[in-house]
Amino acid sequence: MAATKQLLVRKENEELRNDISELQKKLDKITEEMSKINDKTDQIEGSHVAKDREKSIQFVSEQYDEIVSFKNNTKTELKYIKSQVEIISTKCDKIAKAVDLLEARLQLSV
């Protein structure tokens, strides 16, 4: 029976670690998107300074506003994901400690 509980705890811990891995992948993807947006922002700012640009100041301004909005939304999402990763990580640590405790008790009873 104790072995069954131990297997269940290990399975739950593995699932939480998988959740952490998925969240980290999402974080990496968002970070990559942010990098691309920052590159676009730099290009827009560079084209804004260039005298021979084809786009109007209004169009560039609207693009810049959209990018800034996206950047702010992404930062908010990153903060949320980070908090979720921390919560899951804490749960994994608790489960790992519980498994260790169960294993220690099992070894003492044998």
Backbone atoms as SQL, in Angstrom:
CREATE TABLE atoms (id INTEGER PRIMARY KEY, chain TEXT, resi INTEGER, resn TEXT, atom TEXT, x REAL, y REAL, z REAL);
INSERT INTO atoms VALUES
  (1, 'A', 1, 'MET', 'N', 0.822, -1.198, 0.000),
  (2, 'A', 1, 'MET', 'CA', 0.000, 0.000, 0.000),
  (3, 'A', 1, 'MET', 'C', 0.864, 1.259, 0.000),
  (4, 'A', 2, 'ALA', 'N', 1.918, 1.235, 0.842),
  (5, 'A', 2, 'ALA', 'CA', 2.815, 2.391, 0.888),
  (6, 'A', 2, 'ALA', 'C', 3.522, 2.571, -0.451),
  (7, 'A', 3, 'ALA', 'N', 3.832, 1.456, -1.083),
  (8, 'A', 3, 'ALA', 'CA', 4.494, 1.537, -2.389),
  (9, 'A', 3, 'ALA', 'C', 3.564, 2.162, -3.417),
  (10, 'A', 4, 'THR', 'N', 2.269, 1.865, -3.335),
  (11, 'A', 4, 'THR', 'CA', 1.295, 2.447, -4.253),
  (12, 'A', 4, 'THR', 'C', 1.211, 3.958, -4.059),
  (13, 'A', 5, 'LYS', 'N', 1.173, 4.377, -2.787),
  (14, 'A', 5, 'LYS', 'CA', 1.147, 5.825, -2.507),
  (15, 'A', 5, 'LYS', 'C', 2.406, 6.488, -3.029),
  (16, 'A', 6, 'GLN', 'N', 3.522, 5.803, -2.840),
  (17, 'A', 6, 'GLN', 'CA', 4.794, 6.355, -3.299),
  (18, 'A', 6, 'GLN', 'C', 4.773, 6.517, -4.821),
  (19, 'A', 7, 'LEU', 'N', 4.251, 5.532, -5.521),
  (20, 'A', 7, 'LEU', 'CA', 4.170, 5.625, -6.978),
  (21, 'A', 7, 'LEU', 'C', 3.250, 6.761, -7.412),
  (22, 'A', 8, 'LEU', 'N', 2.128, 6.923, -6.695),
  (23, 'A', 8, 'LEU', 'CA', 1.210, 8.013, -7.014),
  (24, 'A', 8, 'LEU', 'C', 1.866, 9.374, -6.800),
  (25, 'A', 9, 'VAL', 'N', 2.602, 9.487, -5.705),
  (26, 'A', 9, 'VAL', 'CA', 3.287, 10.757, -5.414),
  (27, 'A', 9, 'VAL', 'C', 4.353, 11.024, -6.467),
  (28, 'A', 10, 'ARG', 'N', 5.076, 9.986, -6.839),
  (29, 'A', 10, 'ARG', 'CA', 6.101, 10.161, -7.875),
  (30, 'A', 10, 'ARG', 'C', 5.457, 10.577, -9.205),
  (31, 'A', 11, 'LYS', 'N', 4.324, 9.958, -9.530),
  (32, 'A', 11, 'LYS', 'CA', 3.628, 10.294, -10.772),
  (33, 'A', 11, 'LYS', 'C', 3.157, 11.754, -10.744),
  (34, 'A', 12, 'GLU', 'N', 2.591, 12.172, -9.622),
  (35, 'A', 12, 'GLU', 'CA', 2.133, 13.556, -9.493),
  (36, 'A', 12, 'GLU', 'C', 3.307, 14.526, -9.600),
  (37, 'A', 13, 'ASN', 'N', 4.411, 14.165, -8.979),
  (38, 'A', 13, 'ASN', 'CA', 5.599, 15.008, -9.043),
  (39, 'A', 13, 'ASN', 'C', 6.094, 15.122, -10.483),
  (40, 'A', 14, 'GLU', 'N', 6.087, 14.020, -11.212),
  (41, 'A', 14, 'GLU', 'CA', 6.506, 14.032, -12.600),
  (42, 'A', 14, 'GLU', 'C', 5.578, 14.901, -13.447),
  (43, 'A', 15, 'GLU', 'N', 4.272, 14.818, -13.174),
  (44, 'A', 15, 'GLU', 'CA', 3.317, 15.651, -13.902),
  (45, 'A', 15, 'GLU', 'C', 3.572, 17.133, -13.638),
  (46, 'A', 16, 'LEU', 'N', 3.875, 17.459, -12.395),
  (47, 'A', 16, 'LEU', 'CA', 4.171, 18.860, -12.063),
  (48, 'A', 16, 'LEU', 'C', 5.457, 19.319, -12.760),
  (49, 'A', 17, 'ARG', 'N', 6.430, 18.452, -12.800),
  (50, 'A', 17, 'ARG', 'CA', 7.670, 18.810, -13.494),
  (51, 'A', 17, 'ARG', 'C', 7.415, 19.015, -14.993),
  (52, 'A', 18, 'ASN', 'N', 6.531, 18.206, -15.554),
  (53, 'A', 18, 'ASN', 'CA', 6.157, 18.395, -16.962),
  (54, 'A', 18, 'ASN', 'C', 5.456, 19.739, -17.154),
  (55, 'A', 19, 'ASP', 'N', 4.588, 20.103, -16.196),
  (56, 'A', 19, 'ASP', 'CA', 3.920, 21.409, -16.257),
  (57, 'A', 19, 'ASP', 'C', 4.944, 22.541, -16.218),
  (58, 'A', 20, 'ILE', 'N', 5.932, 22.392, -15.346),
  (59, 'A', 20, 'ILE', 'CA', 6.988, 23.412, -15.265),
  (60, 'A', 20, 'ILE', 'C', 7.712, 23.507, -16.598),
  (61, 'A', 21, 'SER', 'N', 8.019, 22.369, -17.179),
  (62, 'A', 21, 'SER', 'CA', 8.720, 22.352, -18.461),
  (63, 'A', 21, 'SER', 'C', 7.901, 23.047, -19.543),
  (64, 'A', 22, 'GLU', 'N', 6.600, 22.779, -19.577),
  (65, 'A', 22, 'GLU', 'CA', 5.735, 23.424, -20.568),
  (66, 'A', 22, 'GLU', 'C', 5.688, 24.933, -20.352),
  (67, 'A', 23, 'LEU', 'N', 5.575, 25.355, -19.105),
  (68, 'A', 23, 'LEU', 'CA', 5.545, 26.787, -18.818),
  (69, 'A', 23, 'LEU', 'C', 6.867, 27.446, -19.199),
  (70, 'A', 24, 'GLN', 'N', 7.973, 26.749, -18.960),
  (71, 'A', 24, 'GLN', 'CA', 9.262, 27.311, -19.335),
  (72, 'A', 24, 'GLN', 'C', 9.373, 27.448, -20.851),
  (73, 'A', 25, 'LYS', 'N', 8.823, 26.480, -21.594),
  (74, 'A', 25, 'LYS', 'CA', 8.827, 26.588, -23.051),
  (75, 'A', 25, 'LYS', 'C', 8.008, 27.793, -23.503),
  (76, 'A', 26, 'LYS', 'N', 6.837, 27.994, -22.866),
  (77, 'A', 26, 'LYS', 'CA', 6.014, 29.151, -23.202),
  (78, 'A', 26, 'LYS', 'C', 6.753, 30.446, -22.896),
  (79, 'A', 27, 'LEU', 'N', 7.448, 30.457, -21.769),
  (80, 'A', 27, 'LEU', 'CA', 8.218, 31.631, -21.386),
  (81, 'A', 27, 'LEU', 'C', 9.302, 31.906, -22.420),
  (82, 'A', 28, 'ASP', 'N', 9.988, 30.860, -22.853),
  (83, 'A', 28, 'ASP', 'CA', 11.029, 31.023, -23.873),
  (84, 'A', 28, 'ASP', 'C', 10.441, 31.563, -25.173),
  (85, 'A', 29, 'LYS', 'N', 9.265, 31.051, -25.546),
  (86, 'A', 29, 'LYS', 'CA', 8.619, 31.503, -26.779),
  (87, 'A', 29, 'LYS', 'C', 8.246, 32.984, -26.678),
  (88, 'A', 30, 'ILE', 'N', 7.675, 33.369, -25.552),
  (89, 'A', 30, 'ILE', 'CA', 7.290, 34.768, -25.372),
  (90, 'A', 30, 'ILE', 'C', 8.529, 35.659, -25.352),
  (91, 'A', 31, 'THR', 'N', 9.588, 35.182, -24.703),
  (92, 'A', 31, 'THR', 'CA', 10.829, 35.955, -24.662),
  (93, 'A', 31, 'THR', 'C', 11.384, 36.144, -26.068),
  (94, 'A', 32, 'GLU', 'N', 11.299, 35.081, -26.880),
  (95, 'A', 32, 'GLU', 'CA', 11.752, 35.178, -28.268),
  (96, 'A', 32, 'GLU', 'C', 10.908, 36.185, -29.039),
  (97, 'A', 33, 'GLU', 'N', 9.580, 36.142, -28.827),
  (98, 'A', 33, 'GLU', 'CA', 8.692, 37.095, -29.496),
  (99, 'A', 33, 'GLU', 'C', 9.020, 38.525, -29.059),
  (100, 'A', 34, 'MET', 'N', 9.307, 38.691, -27.785),
  (101, 'A', 34, 'MET', 'CA', 9.671, 40.026, -27.277),
  (102, 'A', 34, 'MET', 'C', 10.942, 40.523, -27.961),
  (103, 'A', 35, 'SER', 'N', 11.883, 39.627, -28.152),
  (104, 'A', 35, 'SER', 'CA', 13.129, 39.997, -28.819),
  (105, 'A', 35, 'SER', 'C', 12.854, 40.455, -30.248),
  (106, 'A', 36, 'LYS', 'N', 11.963, 39.718, -30.940),
  (107, 'A', 36, 'LYS', 'CA', 11.611, 40.105, -32.304),
  (108, 'A', 36, 'LYS', 'C', 10.925, 41.469, -32.318),
  (109, 'A', 37, 'ILE', 'N', 10.041, 41.690, -31.353),
  (110, 'A', 37, 'ILE', 'CA', 9.343, 42.976, -31.264),
  (111, 'A', 37, 'ILE', 'C', 10.344, 44.095, -30.997),
  (112, 'A', 38, 'ASN', 'N', 11.292, 43.831, -30.114),
  (113, 'A', 38, 'ASN', 'CA', 12.304, 44.854, -29.836),
  (114, 'A', 38, 'ASN', 'C', 13.106, 45.169, -31.087),
  (115, 'A', 39, 'ASP', 'N', 13.399, 44.124, -31.888),
  (116, 'A', 39, 'ASP', 'CA', 14.108, 44.356, -33.143),
  (117, 'A', 39, 'ASP', 'C', 13.273, 45.224, -34.077),
  (118, 'A', 40, 'LYS', 'N', 11.970, 44.924, -34.154),
  (119, 'A', 40, 'LYS', 'CA', 11.085, 45.726, -35.001),
  (120, 'A', 40, 'LYS', 'C', 11.013, 47.166, -34.501),
  (121, 'A', 41, 'THR', 'N', 10.975, 47.313, -33.176),
  (122, 'A', 41, 'THR', 'CA', 10.933, 48.654, -32.587),
  (123, 'A', 41, 'THR', 'C', 12.182, 49.432, -32.987),
  (124, 'A', 42, 'ASP', 'N', 13.330, 48.765, -32.924),
  (125, 'A', 42, 'ASP', 'CA', 14.570, 49.420, -33.332),
  (126, 'A', 42, 'ASP', 'C', 14.519, 49.810, -34.805),
  (127, 'A', 43, 'GLN', 'N', 13.949, 48.934, -35.647),
  (128, 'A', 43, 'GLN', 'CA', 13.847, 49.242, -37.071),
  (129, 'A', 43, 'GLN', 'C', 12.919, 50.429, -37.300),
  (130, 'A', 44, 'ILE', 'N', 11.812, 50.442, -36.577),
  (131, 'A', 44, 'ILE', 'CA', 10.859, 51.547, -36.723),
  (132, 'A', 44, 'ILE', 'C', 11.505, 52.849, -36.286),
  (133, 'A', 45, 'GLU', 'N', 12.194, 52.807, -35.150),
  (134, 'A', 45, 'GLU', 'CA', 12.853, 54.024, -34.671),
  (135, 'A', 45, 'GLU', 'C', 13.912, 54.474, -35.669),
  (136, 'A', 46, 'GLY', 'N', 14.641, 53.496, -36.260),
  (137, 'A', 46, 'GLY', 'CA', 15.655, 53.834, -37.256),
  (138, 'A', 46, 'GLY', 'C', 15.026, 54.425, -38.500),
  (139, 'A', 47, 'SER', 'N', 13.907, 53.848, -38.935),
  (140, 'A', 47, 'SER', 'CA', 13.260, 54.363, -40.134),
  (141, 'A', 47, 'SER', 'C', 12.604, 55.714, -39.862),
  (142, 'A', 48, 'HIS', 'N', 12.236, 55.936, -38.608),
  (143, 'A', 48, 'HIS', 'CA', 11.631, 57.213, -38.240),
  (144, 'A', 48, 'HIS', 'C', 12.649, 58.343, -38.398),
  (145, 'A', 49, 'VAL', 'N', 13.896, 58.037, -38.097),
  (146, 'A', 49, 'VAL', 'CA', 14.944, 59.045, -38.196),
  (147, 'A', 49, 'VAL', 'C', 15.363, 59.247, -39.657),
  (148, 'A', 50, 'ALA', 'N', 15.328, 58.198, -40.444),
  (149, 'A', 50, 'ALA', 'CA', 15.769, 58.294, -41.835),
  (150, 'A', 50, 'ALA', 'C', 14.870, 59.251, -42.623),
  (151, 'A', 51, 'LYS', 'N', 15.498, 60.107, -43.421),
  (152, 'A', 51, 'LYS', 'CA', 14.755, 61.114, -44.177),
  (153, 'A', 51, 'LYS', 'C', 14.029, 60.510, -45.374),
  (154, 'A', 52, 'ASP', 'N', 14.547, 59.420, -45.929),
  (155, 'A', 52, 'ASP', 'CA', 13.968, 58.867, -47.150),
  (156, 'A', 52, 'ASP', 'C', 12.943, 57.766, -46.880),
  (157, 'A', 53, 'ARG', 'N', 12.394, 57.747, -45.690),
  (158, 'A', 53, 'ARG', 'CA', 11.405, 56.706, -45.371),
  (159, 'A', 53, 'ARG', 'C', 10.142, 56.901, -46.196),
  (160, 'A', 54, 'GLU', 'N', 9.466, 55.774, -46.481),
  (161, 'A', 54, 'GLU', 'CA', 8.267, 55.815, -47.307),
  (162, 'A', 54, 'GLU', 'C', 7.003, 55.918, -46.465),
  (163, 'A', 55, 'LYS', 'N', 7.099, 55.568, -45.211),
  (164, 'A', 55, 'LYS', 'CA', 5.904, 55.547, -44.368),
  (165, 'A', 55, 'LYS', 'C', 5.693, 56.907, -43.719),
  (166, 'A', 56, 'SER', 'N', 4.458, 57.209, -43.488),
  (167, 'A', 56, 'SER', 'CA', 4.155, 58.476, -42.831),
  (168, 'A', 56, 'SER', 'C', 4.444, 58.371, -41.332),
  (169, 'A', 57, 'ILE', 'N', 4.606, 59.497, -40.716),
  (170, 'A', 57, 'ILE', 'CA', 4.856, 59.533, -39.271),
  (171, 'A', 57, 'ILE', 'C', 3.677, 58.936, -38.515),
  (172, 'A', 58, 'GLN', 'N', 2.490, 59.175, -38.988),
  (173, 'A', 58, 'GLN', 'CA', 1.295, 58.634, -38.325),
  (174, 'A', 58, 'GLN', 'C', 1.307, 57.114, -38.356),
  (175, 'A', 59, 'PHE', 'N', 1.616, 56.528, -39.510),
  (176, 'A', 59, 'PHE', 'CA', 1.641, 55.075, -39.650),
  (177, 'A', 59, 'PHE', 'C', 2.704, 54.465, -38.735),
  (178, 'A', 60, 'VAL', 'N', 3.862, 55.072, -38.731),
  (179, 'A', 60, 'VAL', 'CA', 4.948, 54.587, -37.876),
  (180, 'A', 60, 'VAL', 'C', 4.553, 54.727, -36.409),
  (181, 'A', 61, 'SER', 'N', 3.917, 55.814, -36.087),
  (182, 'A', 61, 'SER', 'CA', 3.480, 56.032, -34.711),
  (183, 'A', 61, 'SER', 'C', 2.475, 54.971, -34.276),
  (184, 'A', 62, 'GLU', 'N', 1.538, 54.645, -35.160),
  (185, 'A', 62, 'GLU', 'CA', 0.546, 53.610, -34.846),
  (186, 'A', 62, 'GLU', 'C', 1.207, 52.249, -34.679),
  (187, 'A', 63, 'GLN', 'N', 2.170, 51.949, -35.543),
  (188, 'A', 63, 'GLN', 'CA', 2.890, 50.686, -35.415),
  (189, 'A', 63, 'GLN', 'C', 3.623, 50.636, -34.075),
  (190, 'A', 64, 'TYR', 'N', 4.257, 51.714, -33.758),
  (191, 'A', 64, 'TYR', 'CA', 5.015, 51.787, -32.509),
  (192, 'A', 64, 'TYR', 'C', 4.070, 51.606, -31.315),
  (193, 'A', 65, 'ASP', 'N', 2.912, 52.252, -31.351),
  (194, 'A', 65, 'ASP', 'CA', 1.942, 52.113, -30.261),
  (195, 'A', 65, 'ASP', 'C', 1.480, 50.663, -30.111),
  (196, 'A', 66, 'GLU', 'N', 1.259, 49.989, -31.237),
  (197, 'A', 66, 'GLU', 'CA', 0.858, 48.585, -31.194),
  (198, 'A', 66, 'GLU', 'C', 1.951, 47.723, -30.585),
  (199, 'A', 67, 'ILE', 'N', 3.169, 48.006, -30.951),
  (200, 'A', 67, 'ILE', 'CA', 4.292, 47.231, -30.425),
  (201, 'A', 67, 'ILE', 'C', 4.449, 47.474, -28.929),
  (202, 'A', 68, 'VAL', 'N', 4.330, 48.700, -28.511),
  (203, 'A', 68, 'VAL', 'CA', 4.435, 49.016, -27.084),
  (204, 'A', 68, 'VAL', 'C', 3.318, 48.320, -26.310),
  (205, 'A', 69, 'SER', 'N', 2.114, 48.328, -26.866),
  (206, 'A', 69, 'SER', 'CA', 0.988, 47.650, -26.228),
  (207, 'A', 69, 'SER', 'C', 1.248, 46.156, -26.124),
  (208, 'A', 70, 'PHE', 'N', 1.725, 45.556, -27.208),
  (209, 'A', 70, 'PHE', 'CA', 2.052, 44.134, -27.198),
  (210, 'A', 70, 'PHE', 'C', 3.130, 43.838, -26.165),
  (211, 'A', 71, 'LYS', 'N', 4.124, 44.696, -26.120),
  (212, 'A', 71, 'LYS', 'CA', 5.229, 44.508, -25.169),
  (213, 'A', 71, 'LYS', 'C', 4.706, 44.546, -23.727),
  (214, 'A', 72, 'ASN', 'N', 3.846, 45.492, -23.432),
  (215, 'A', 72, 'ASN', 'CA', 3.290, 45.595, -22.073),
  (216, 'A', 72, 'ASN', 'C', 2.421, 44.376, -21.737),
  (217, 'A', 73, 'ASN', 'N', 1.605, 43.939, -22.690),
  (218, 'A', 73, 'ASN', 'CA', 0.785, 42.747, -22.467),
  (219, 'A', 73, 'ASN', 'C', 1.649, 41.513, -22.254),
  (220, 'A', 74, 'THR', 'N', 2.717, 41.417, -23.031),
  (221, 'A', 74, 'THR', 'CA', 3.611, 40.276, -22.910),
  (222, 'A', 74, 'THR', 'C', 4.315, 40.279, -21.558),
  (223, 'A', 75, 'LYS', 'N', 4.725, 41.443, -21.094),
  (224, 'A', 75, 'LYS', 'CA', 5.355, 41.522, -19.772),
  (225, 'A', 75, 'LYS', 'C', 4.394, 41.037, -18.693),
  (226, 'A', 76, 'THR', 'N', 3.132, 41.420, -18.814),
  (227, 'A', 76, 'THR', 'CA', 2.121, 40.981, -17.851),
  (228, 'A', 76, 'THR', 'C', 1.974, 39.463, -17.901),
  (229, 'A', 77, 'GLU', 'N', 1.916, 38.913, -19.114),
  (230, 'A', 77, 'GLU', 'CA', 1.803, 37.459, -19.266),
  (231, 'A', 77, 'GLU', 'C', 3.029, 36.750, -18.706),
  (232, 'A', 78, 'LEU', 'N', 4.205, 37.314, -18.947),
  (233, 'A', 78, 'LEU', 'CA', 5.433, 36.714, -18.420),
  (234, 'A', 78, 'LEU', 'C', 5.426, 36.683, -16.892),
  (235, 'A', 79, 'LYS', 'N', 4.959, 37.757, -16.289),
  (236, 'A', 79, 'LYS', 'CA', 4.882, 37.795, -14.825),
  (237, 'A', 79, 'LYS', 'C', 3.933, 36.724, -14.320),
  (238, 'A', 80, 'TYR', 'N', 2.798, 36.549, -14.996),
  (239, 'A', 80, 'TYR', 'CA', 1.830, 35.533, -14.607),
  (240, 'A', 80, 'TYR', 'C', 2.430, 34.133, -14.749),
  (241, 'A', 81, 'ILE', 'N', 3.056, 33.876, -15.883),
  (242, 'A', 81, 'ILE', 'CA', 3.656, 32.561, -16.110),
  (243, 'A', 81, 'ILE', 'C', 4.740, 32.294, -15.073),
  (244, 'A', 82, 'LYS', 'N', 5.539, 33.306, -14.790),
  (245, 'A', 82, 'LYS', 'CA', 6.602, 33.138, -13.798),
  (246, 'A', 82, 'LYS', 'C', 6.009, 32.783, -12.436),
  (247, 'A', 83, 'SER', 'N', 4.927, 33.435, -12.061),
  (248, 'A', 83, 'SER', 'CA', 4.308, 33.127, -10.766),
  (249, 'A', 83, 'SER', 'C', 3.761, 31.707, -10.762),
  (250, 'A', 84, 'GLN', 'N', 3.199, 31.268, -11.902),
  (251, 'A', 84, 'GLN', 'CA', 2.686, 29.896, -11.989),
  (252, 'A', 84, 'GLN', 'C', 3.823, 28.877, -11.902),
  (253, 'A', 85, 'VAL', 'N', 4.938, 29.176, -12.551),
  (254, 'A', 85, 'VAL', 'CA', 6.099, 28.288, -12.482),
  (255, 'A', 85, 'VAL', 'C', 6.598, 28.186, -11.045),
  (256, 'A', 86, 'GLU', 'N', 6.630, 29.312, -10.343),
  (257, 'A', 86, 'GLU', 'CA', 7.084, 29.299, -8.955),
  (258, 'A', 86, 'GLU', 'C', 6.145, 28.471, -8.080),
  (259, 'A', 87, 'ILE', 'N', 4.839, 28.589, -8.306),
  (260, 'A', 87, 'ILE', 'CA', 3.869, 27.812, -7.538),
  (261, 'A', 87, 'ILE', 'C', 4.067, 26.320, -7.793),
  (262, 'A', 88, 'ILE', 'N', 4.190, 25.954, -9.059),
  (263, 'A', 88, 'ILE', 'CA', 4.362, 24.544, -9.411),
  (264, 'A', 88, 'ILE', 'C', 5.692, 24.024, -8.876),
  (265, 'A', 89, 'SER', 'N', 6.709, 24.834, -8.967),
  (266, 'A', 89, 'SER', 'CA', 8.026, 24.430, -8.466),
  (267, 'A', 89, 'SER', 'C', 7.978, 24.170, -6.961),
  (268, 'A', 90, 'THR', 'N', 7.280, 25.026, -6.238),
  (269, 'A', 90, 'THR', 'CA', 7.129, 24.838, -4.794),
  (270, 'A', 90, 'THR', 'C', 6.396, 23.537, -4.500),
  (271, 'A', 91, 'LYS', 'N', 5.346, 23.263, -5.271),
  (272, 'A', 91, 'LYS', 'CA', 4.609, 22.007, -5.094),
  (273, 'A', 91, 'LYS', 'C', 5.507, 20.804, -5.368),
  (274, 'A', 92, 'CYS', 'N', 6.320, 20.898, -6.408),
  (275, 'A', 92, 'CYS', 'CA', 7.240, 19.798, -6.724),
  (276, 'A', 92, 'CYS', 'C', 8.225, 19.561, -5.576),
  (277, 'A', 93, 'ASP', 'N', 8.727, 20.642, -5.020),
  (278, 'A', 93, 'ASP', 'CA', 9.657, 20.516, -3.900),
  (279, 'A', 93, 'ASP', 'C', 8.986, 19.834, -2.711),
  (280, 'A', 94, 'LYS', 'N', 7.740, 20.216, -2.422),
  (281, 'A', 94, 'LYS', 'CA', 7.012, 19.599, -1.310),
  (282, 'A', 94, 'LYS', 'C', 6.791, 18.115, -1.573),
  (283, 'A', 95, 'ILE', 'N', 6.436, 17.785, -2.797),
  (284, 'A', 95, 'ILE', 'CA', 6.197, 16.383, -3.146),
  (285, 'A', 95, 'ILE', 'C', 7.502, 15.591, -3.047),
  (286, 'A', 96, 'ALA', 'N', 8.584, 16.168, -3.534),
  (287, 'A', 96, 'ALA', 'CA', 9.880, 15.482, -3.464),
  (288, 'A', 96, 'ALA', 'C', 10.264, 15.216, -2.008),
  (289, 'A', 97, 'LYS', 'N', 10.028, 16.188, -1.130),
  (290, 'A', 97, 'LYS', 'CA', 10.328, 16.005, 0.294),
  (291, 'A', 97, 'LYS', 'C', 9.440, 14.913, 0.891),
  (292, 'A', 98, 'ALA', 'N', 8.168, 14.884, 0.478),
  (293, 'A', 98, 'ALA', 'CA', 7.249, 13.863, 0.979),
  (294, 'A', 98, 'ALA', 'C', 7.690, 12.478, 0.516),
  (295, 'A', 99, 'VAL', 'N', 8.127, 12.369, -0.722),
  (296, 'A', 99, 'VAL', 'CA', 8.611, 11.088, -1.238),
  (297, 'A', 99, 'VAL', 'C', 9.844, 10.648, -0.461),
  (298, 'A', 100, 'ASP', 'N', 10.755, 11.582, -0.227),
  (299, 'A', 100, 'ASP', 'CA', 11.956, 11.256, 0.544),
  (300, 'A', 100, 'ASP', 'C', 11.597, 10.779, 1.943),
  (301, 'A', 101, 'LEU', 'N', 10.645, 11.453, 2.561),
  (302, 'A', 101, 'LEU', 'CA', 10.206, 11.073, 3.902),
  (303, 'A', 101, 'LEU', 'C', 9.580, 9.682, 3.887),
  (304, 'A', 102, 'LEU', 'N', 8.740, 9.414, 2.885),
  (305, 'A', 102, 'LEU', 'CA', 8.129, 8.084, 2.760),
  (306, 'A', 102, 'LEU', 'C', 9.184, 7.007, 2.564),
  (307, 'A', 103, 'GLU', 'N', 10.156, 7.291, 1.727),
  (308, 'A', 103, 'GLU', 'CA', 11.225, 6.320, 1.494),
  (309, 'A', 103, 'GLU', 'C', 12.016, 6.065, 2.769),
  (310, 'A', 104, 'ALA', 'N', 12.292, 7.121, 3.528),
  (311, 'A', 104, 'ALA', 'CA', 13.025, 6.968, 4.776),
  (312, 'A', 104, 'ALA', 'C', 12.221, 6.122, 5.769),
  (313, 'A', 105, 'ARG', 'N', 10.925, 6.371, 5.843),
  (314, 'A', 105, 'ARG', 'CA', 10.077, 5.578, 6.741),
  (315, 'A', 105, 'ARG', 'C', 10.009, 4.117, 6.320),
  (316, 'A', 106, 'LEU', 'N', 9.939, 3.915, 5.001),
  (317, 'A', 106, 'LEU', 'CA', 9.897, 2.542, 4.496),
  (318, 'A', 106, 'LEU', 'C', 11.195, 1.802, 4.810),
  (319, 'A', 107, 'GLN', 'N', 12.306, 2.494, 4.700),
  (320, 'A', 107, 'GLN', 'CA', 13.598, 1.870, 4.995),
  (321, 'A', 107, 'GLN', 'C', 13.723, 1.560, 6.472),
  (322, 'A', 108, 'LEU', 'N', 13.165, 2.414, 7.326),
  (323, 'A', 108, 'LEU', 'CA', 13.207, 2.172, 8.762),
  (324, 'A', 108, 'LEU', 'C', 12.315, 0.980, 9.158),
  (325, 'A', 109, 'SER', 'N', 11.218, 0.798, 8.444),
  (326, 'A', 109, 'SER', 'CA', 10.300, -0.277, 8.797),
  (327, 'A', 109, 'SER', 'C', 10.762, -1.632, 8.258),
  (328, 'A', 110, 'VAL', 'N', 11.721, -1.618, 7.343),
  (329, 'A', 110, 'VAL', 'CA', 12.197, -2.874, 6.757),
  (330, 'A', 110, 'VAL', 'C', 13.257, -3.494, 7.589);
